[in-house]
């Protein structure tokens, strides 16, 4: 079961990376060109929100099933986990940073809906989605992707 969920998590991550990148670029272009906010912009930002939340749910399953996540098992102390770069990445850094990424996407999406005009809408999306995008890129386990 773990192998199947790991495959889904890995391949869905490509979709998340693509969609969040597109939503971030769309928000930045919309903000800097001062164009009108359109239904397409709403759909792009909403799709980024949806795919990232689905990835979060899959990731939570991985946390409890992965042999690399050992802090639930009690076999390793936190000091041991923090000294080993691989264990630290999978037990602390990747889950924490990806949860923060989801928080920033959710905050940006929620805040942009409350704005009444195009420029503030794009500004909220651009700020929060860019922060989320940078966080995401910083903690993707690139060595396992290629």
Order of alpha helices (4+ residues) and beta strands (2+ residues): alpha-alpha-alpha-alpha-alpha-alpha-alpha
